[in-house]
Amino acid sequence: MADAAAGRSVGPGFQLPFPCGETWVGSSGSFAHTGNEIDFNGSANDGNKDLGRTVVAAAAGTVVTSAYQTSNGFGNLVKIRHSDGSTTLYAHLNARSVGQGASVKQGQKIGTVGHSSAKYNLVAHLHYEQRSSSGKNVKTSFNGATFKYPGQKITSKNCGGGAAPPKSTSANPYTAAKVCGAGFGQVDSAPLGSQGRVYLMYSSATGQNCVATVRNSVSGTVAASAYLEVRGKARQTDSGKFQYYAGPVRAKAVRTCVKWGGSIGSARYDSPFEHCG
């Protein structure tokens, strides 16, 4: 995709720069921003509560900068160049965990959230950018969906812990087990037409259920959802336009009935309360 294409993000399957399952609030409204930069906090106006939280690589690549910047206000900065020449920037870090020249995997820890800056007095947050191979600051995307400017609450699907997902238009590289994580085994599943399946998973170690809706093929993005409702508690849902999957939606449900389900496009599955053991 050319840089001129509406300033949209180009790059190798970017994911949110935080560990799998974490939810963050992104905003582009800072006075210091000039375009598509995003500041991330765990919740709006939460002061320094995010100080020291883990920051991970949005995609695999090579670290081209790991230094304390004084001229631009970035403070502790990590910059990663990806396979197509695009870059991601992670600024104001409290600590940097990788050095210049290092190869990093998608989901690998690269630092921690901070408020470092030689120019500004800041509260802790992550300043994040995606740039094209020519250096243009482009609109960011995560899990195949463009960030909803000027602000969005978003849950990390940076769950693979490896290289960036392939740009496949056929088989989905993700399974429900990969989405939900180590220790989860399948309890049930239901087809969503020819589009994919929704899975109910369980971890005996944590007592958690997990629901993930996984597409069969991964050409473009599609509206999809996954939800989990533990009897007596509010339903939890993940929905949006996704390339690979919706979820993971996790909740503790030891010896408690659950409703679960999801959708891809117009195909939908909704369970009754079940799996009560």
C-alpha positions as CSV (number, residue, x, y, z in Angstrom):
1,M,0.0,0.0,0.0
2,A,1.4,3.4,-1.0
3,D,2.1,6.0,1.7
4,A,-0.4,8.3,0.1
5,A,-3.3,5.9,0.7
6,A,-5.2,8.1,3.2
7,G,-2.3,8.0,5.7
8,R,-3.4,4.5,6.7
9,S,-1.1,2.2,8.7
10,V,1.1,-0.1,6.7
11,G,2.9,-3.0,8.3
12,P,3.2,-6.6,9.3
13,G,0.1,-7.4,11.4
14,F,0.5,-4.9,14.3
15,Q,-1.0,-5.8,17.7
16,L,-1.5,-3.6,20.7
17,P,1.9,-2.9,22.5
18,F,0.7,-4.5,25.7
19,P,0.5,-8.1,27.0
20,C,-2.3,-10.3,25.8
21,G,-5.7,-9.6,27.4
22,E,-4.9,-6.2,28.9
23,T,-7.3,-3.4,28.2
24,W,-6.0,0.2,27.6
25,V,-7.4,3.5,26.7
26,G,-5.8,5.3,23.7
27,S,-6.1,9.0,22.9
28,S,-4.7,11.2,20.2
29,G,-5.7,14.5,21.8
30,S,-2.4,15.6,23.4
31,F,-1.3,19.2,22.8
32,A,2.1,17.8,21.7
33,H,0.7,15.6,19.0
34,T,0.9,16.6,15.3
35,G,-0.9,13.8,13.7
36,N,-1.7,10.1,14.4
37,E,0.3,9.6,17.6
38,I,-1.5,7.8,20.5
39,D,-1.0,8.1,24.2
40,F,-2.1,5.0,26.2
41,N,-3.2,4.7,29.8
42,G,-4.9,1.9,31.7
43,S,-7.8,4.2,32.2
44,A,-8.6,7.8,31.6
45,N,-7.0,10.3,34.0
46,D,-5.4,7.6,36.1
47,G,-2.3,9.7,37.0
48,N,0.8,7.6,37.5
49,K,-1.0,4.3,38.2
50,D,0.5,2.8,35.0
51,L,4.1,3.5,35.9
52,G,6.2,0.4,35.4
53,R,3.6,-1.6,33.5
54,T,5.0,-3.9,30.7
55,V,5.3,-2.6,27.1
56,V,5.8,-5.2,24.3
57,A,6.7,-5.1,20.6
58,A,3.7,-4.5,18.4
59,A,5.3,-6.6,15.7
60,A,8.6,-8.5,15.1
61,G,11.6,-6.5,13.9
62,T,15.0,-5.0,14.7
63,V,15.6,-2.3,17.3
64,V,17.1,0.7,15.5
65,T,17.0,3.1,18.5
66,S,17.2,2.5,22.2
67,A,18.2,5.7,23.9
68,Y,17.3,8.6,26.1
69,Q,16.2,11.4,23.7
70,T,16.7,15.1,24.7
71,S,15.9,17.1,21.6
72,N,12.3,15.9,20.9
73,G,10.8,15.2,24.4
74,F,10.5,11.5,23.9
75,G,12.8,10.6,26.9
76,N,13.5,6.9,26.9
77,L,12.7,5.8,23.4
78,V,12.6,2.4,21.6
79,K,12.2,2.4,17.9
80,I,11.7,-0.9,16.0
81,R,12.0,-1.4,12.2
82,H,9.8,-4.1,10.7
83,S,10.1,-6.4,7.7
84,D,8.5,-4.0,5.3
85,G,10.6,-1.0,6.4
86,S,7.8,0.5,8.6
87,T,8.7,1.5,12.2
88,T,7.0,1.7,15.6
89,L,8.0,4.1,18.3
90,Y,7.5,3.7,22.1
91,A,8.3,6.8,24.1
92,H,8.5,8.2,27.7
93,L,9.5,4.7,28.9
94,N,10.5,4.2,32.5
95,A,13.0,1.5,31.5
96,R,14.2,0.1,28.2
97,S,14.6,-3.7,28.1
98,V,16.2,-4.1,24.6
99,G,19.3,-2.5,23.0
100,Q,20.0,-1.1,19.6
101,G,20.5,-3.9,17.0
102,A,18.5,-6.5,18.9
103,S,16.0,-8.7,17.1
104,V,12.6,-8.8,18.8
105,K,9.6,-11.0,18.5
106,Q,6.0,-9.7,18.5
107,G,4.8,-9.6,22.1
108,Q,8.4,-9.5,23.5
109,K,8.9,-7.1,26.4
110,I,10.8,-4.0,25.3
111,G,10.4,-1.7,28.3
112,T,8.0,-0.3,30.9
113,V,5.5,2.6,31.0
114,G,7.0,5.8,32.3
115,H,7.0,9.6,32.1
116,S,10.5,10.3,31.0
117,S,11.1,13.5,29.0
118,A,13.7,16.2,28.8
119,K,11.1,18.8,27.7
120,Y,7.8,18.0,29.4
121,N,6.5,17.3,32.9
122,L,4.3,14.2,32.3
123,V,2.3,11.7,34.1
124,A,3.0,8.0,33.2
125,H,1.7,6.9,29.8
126,L,3.0,5.2,26.6
127,H,3.4,7.5,23.6
128,Y,3.1,5.2,20.5
129,E,3.5,5.8,16.8
130,Q,3.4,3.8,13.6
131,R,5.4,5.2,10.7
132,S,5.6,4.1,7.1
133,S,9.0,3.1,5.4
134,S,9.3,6.7,4.3
135,G,8.9,8.0,7.9
136,K,5.3,9.3,7.5
137,N,3.3,9.2,10.7
138,V,0.3,7.0,9.7
139,K,-2.9,6.0,11.3
140,T,-2.4,3.1,13.6
141,S,-4.0,-0.4,13.3
142,F,-4.2,-3.3,15.7
143,N,-5.3,-6.8,14.9
144,G,-6.2,-5.6,11.4
145,A,-8.5,-2.8,12.5
146,T,-7.7,0.9,12.3
147,F,-7.7,2.7,15.6
148,K,-10.9,4.7,16.2
149,Y,-9.5,8.2,16.4
150,P,-9.5,10.4,18.5
151,G,-9.9,7.8,21.3
152,Q,-10.7,4.1,21.9
153,K,-10.7,1.5,24.7
154,I,-9.1,-1.6,23.3
155,T,-8.0,-5.0,24.5
156,S,-4.7,-6.5,23.5
157,K,-4.6,-9.5,21.2
158,N,-0.8,-9.6,21.3
159,C,-1.0,-13.2,22.3
160,G,1.2,-15.1,19.9
161,G,4.5,-14.4,21.6
162,G,6.3,-14.9,18.3
163,A,6.8,-13.4,14.9
164,A,4.2,-11.3,13.3
165,P,1.2,-13.2,11.8
166,P,1.6,-14.0,8.2
167,K,-0.3,-11.9,5.6
168,S,-2.3,-15.0,4.6
169,T,-5.6,-14.9,2.7
170,S,-6.3,-18.5,3.5
171,A,-5.7,-20.5,6.7
172,N,-5.9,-18.6,10.0
173,P,-2.6,-19.0,12.0
174,Y,-4.5,-18.7,15.3
175,T,-6.3,-21.4,17.2
176,A,-8.6,-21.0,20.2
177,A,-5.8,-22.5,22.4
178,K,-3.3,-19.9,21.1
179,V,-5.8,-17.1,21.7
180,C,-6.8,-18.1,25.2
181,G,-3.3,-19.0,26.2
182,A,-1.4,-21.8,28.0
183,G,-3.4,-24.1,30.2
184,F,-6.8,-23.7,28.5
185,G,-8.4,-26.8,27.0
186,Q,-11.5,-27.0,24.8
187,V,-14.9,-27.7,26.5
188,D,-17.3,-27.0,23.6
189,S,-17.5,-25.2,20.3
190,A,-20.2,-24.2,17.7
191,P,-19.9,-23.5,14.0
192,L,-20.6,-20.0,12.6
193,G,-21.7,-21.0,9.2
194,S,-18.7,-21.3,6.9
195,Q,-16.9,-18.4,8.5
196,G,-15.4,-20.0,11.6
197,R,-16.3,-21.3,15.1
198,V,-16.8,-20.0,18.5
199,Y,-15.0,-21.9,21.3
200,L,-15.5,-22.4,25.0
201,M,-12.3,-23.2,26.8
202,Y,-11.4,-23.9,30.5
203,S,-8.3,-23.8,32.6
204,S,-8.4,-26.1,35.7
205,A,-5.4,-24.3,37.1
206,T,-7.1,-20.9,37.3
207,G,-10.8,-21.9,37.3
208,Q,-11.3,-19.6,34.3
209,N,-13.4,-20.1,31.2
210,C,-12.4,-18.4,28.0
211,V,-14.4,-17.7,24.8
212,A,-12.8,-17.0,21.4
213,T,-14.4,-16.7,18.0
214,V,-11.9,-17.8,15.4
215,R,-12.2,-17.2,11.6
216,N,-11.5,-20.0,9.1
217,S,-9.9,-17.6,6.6
218,V,-8.3,-14.3,7.1
219,S,-8.8,-12.2,4.0
220,G,-9.5,-8.6,5.2
221,T,-11.5,-7.8,8.3
222,V,-15.1,-8.7,9.3
223,A,-17.5,-7.9,12.1
224,A,-17.0,-10.5,14.9
225,S,-17.8,-11.0,18.5
226,A,-17.2,-13.3,21.5
227,Y,-19.0,-13.2,24.9
228,L,-19.0,-15.0,28.2
229,E,-21.7,-14.7,30.9
230,V,-21.2,-16.4,34.3
231,R,-24.5,-17.0,36.0
232,G,-25.2,-14.1,38.4
233,K,-22.6,-11.8,36.8
234,A,-22.6,-9.2,34.0
235,R,-21.9,-10.5,30.5
236,Q,-18.4,-9.7,29.1
237,T,-18.1,-9.1,25.3
238,D,-15.4,-8.4,22.8
239,S,-16.7,-7.1,19.4
240,G,-15.4,-5.1,16.5
241,K,-13.9,-5.6,13.0
242,F,-11.2,-8.2,13.2
243,Q,-8.9,-10.1,10.8
244,Y,-8.2,-13.2,12.9
245,Y,-10.4,-13.6,16.0
246,A,-12.6,-12.0,18.6
247,G,-11.7,-12.5,22.3
248,P,-10.2,-13.8,24.4
249,V,-13.0,-13.2,26.9
250,R,-12.1,-14.7,30.3
251,A,-13.9,-15.1,33.6
252,K,-13.7,-17.3,36.6
253,A,-16.5,-19.8,36.8
254,V,-15.7,-22.7,39.1
255,R,-18.8,-25.0,39.4
256,T,-20.9,-22.3,37.9
257,C,-23.1,-22.3,34.8
258,V,-22.1,-20.1,31.9
259,K,-23.7,-18.7,28.7
260,W,-21.3,-18.2,25.9
261,G,-21.3,-17.5,22.2
262,G,-20.2,-15.2,19.4
263,S,-20.7,-14.1,15.8
264,I,-18.9,-13.6,12.5
265,G,-20.8,-11.4,10.1
266,S,-24.5,-12.5,10.2
267,A,-23.7,-16.0,11.6
268,R,-24.3,-16.2,15.3
269,Y,-24.4,-18.8,18.2
270,D,-25.9,-18.3,21.7
271,S,-25.7,-21.0,24.2
272,P,-28.1,-21.6,27.1
273,F,-26.7,-21.6,30.7
274,E,-24.7,-24.8,30.7
275,H,-21.4,-26.5,31.7
276,C,-22.2,-26.0,35.3
277,G,-19.7,-28.5,36.8
